Amino acid sequence: MGISPRSEFRNRFELAAYRLARATVGRGGPGLIEPVGTLLGGLFHRLARNRRKIILFNLGLAYPDLTPEERKRLALQVAQHFGRTLFGILRLQRMTPEELVRLVSVEGREHLDAVAESGRSAFILSAHLGAWEVAALYVGLTLPSGLGIVHRPLDNPLLEAELESFRRQFGNRTLGKNAALRSILSEIKARRSIGILVDQKTRPRDGGLNVPFFGHPARTHTILARLVLKTRTPVIPTFAYADPGGRYTLSFGAPVPVAPDDDVTSLTARYTAVTEAAIRRRPEQWLWYHDRWRELRLES
């Protein structure tokens, strides 16, 4: 079925707006990008009433000890962060590998190096936290064969083509979610590492399991656990946090342990716990707008 005229217009309008922003704001440094992103993120938060309700509900579940005013302040900080992140991506597209590396401070690099030196591949476990695109680009530069990135394509195919070009600019590979399992197994067999985000809600038709996340059950995809049990590939937690002045801190964790009696449920819960700990480090930098506990929200 073809795209309706209205949908085609919307797709082209979004592409034009994206390219205009890249050509203007994307040319600027942190002195331009950070205040513009902060302003527009705050504006979105004010206007997007439904998303504001979701984020406040999520923060109420995750941080029940915060006062309503504290949660409102944190929600605004989240919006401002993602405004800066959006424009930061435009800036990244104009960088050379050398320029990107100079902006990143690294913690725990020895964990990734140990896996790379062994000749094995790894799963790079991450989340929609901080500057996850920076994490993928930097790790891809670090590994001889780059990084395969599992992602869900955007609804707008024109913007998706732009984003794919950006993600591949330093030698990474994109693996569409619809063909993810077959593609991932091929990558692992070839000893190439895979980046996978594990923090989003799984749709009912995609299966998944309810595991604890900030003290509440959250339906979570099991693909990473299933792949680890099948291939015994190490999992390296990797999170890039945004710092002031357009800089980043990239944190590598030790490989997540796998016990002899682990199953899909226990591993999925463990990966979710690792992700939660990373979010708690900088909660204003996680995508709280995602409707992670939709069922609980609708019941409330």
Secondary structure, 3 states (H helix, E strand, C coil): CCCCHHHHHHHHHHHHHHHHHHHHHHHCCHHHHHHHHHHHHHHHHHHCHHHHHHHHHHHHHHCCCCCHHHHHHHHHHHHHHHHHHHHHHHHHCCCCHHHHHHCEEEECHHHHHHHHHCCCCCEEEECCECCHHHHHHHHHHHCCCCEEEEECCCCCHHHHHHHHHHHCCCCCEEEEHHHHHHHHHHHHHCCCEEEEECCCECCHHHCCEEEEECCEEEEECCHHHHHHHHHCCCEEEEEEEEEHHHEEEEEECCCCCCCCCCCHHHHHHHHHHHHHHHHHHCHHHECCCCCCCHHHHHHC
